[in-house]
Amino acid sequence: MRLFLALAVLAFAAAPVLAQDVSADPNFGDVRLDEGFPDDPVVIDLVAGGGVEPAIRGCDYGAITEAPDIDLYYDTSGNSNLYIYAVSGDDTTILVNLPDGTWVCDDDSYDDGDPIVVIRGADSGLFNIWVGTYGDDPADATLFISEIDPR
């Protein structure tokens, strides 16, 4: 019986975490932008991936960290679109928690299989952003935040 309990504890400890935490401090910091920001696009180098499987129906693919990679604080009148996309030599994903608490994600909609999330008429508020990977290993990636469609 003890052996069974020990194996069960080890199996549970080795299982991947199945949730992301919007309240956690971001891995690569905060970005604060006002509508019409002059240095468009904002470019952020980061490391994508992690040991967490996203727990959002329809976005439950790839691997992310528990904490967001970037917290974007955006102030807008609601007339601008936001384009959040990543470029990497590896297969990456994007997961975004919007200010209203809804989730959007993407895998391969940008150039050469990279991800892009388009938020039409974006609201003001906090956008939690994760850049994930499909492999077990982390990957160097560049995150872009823009009001101009890069496609």
Buried (B, 14 or more C-beta within 10 A) or exposed (E): EEEEEEEEEEEEEEEEBEEBEEEEEBBBEEBEBEBEBEEBBBEBEBBBBBEBBBEBEEBEBBBBBBBBBBBBBBEBEEEBBBBBBBBBEBBBBBBBBBBEEEBBBBBEBBEEEBBBBBBEEBBEBBBBBBBBBBBEEBBEBBBBBBBEEEE
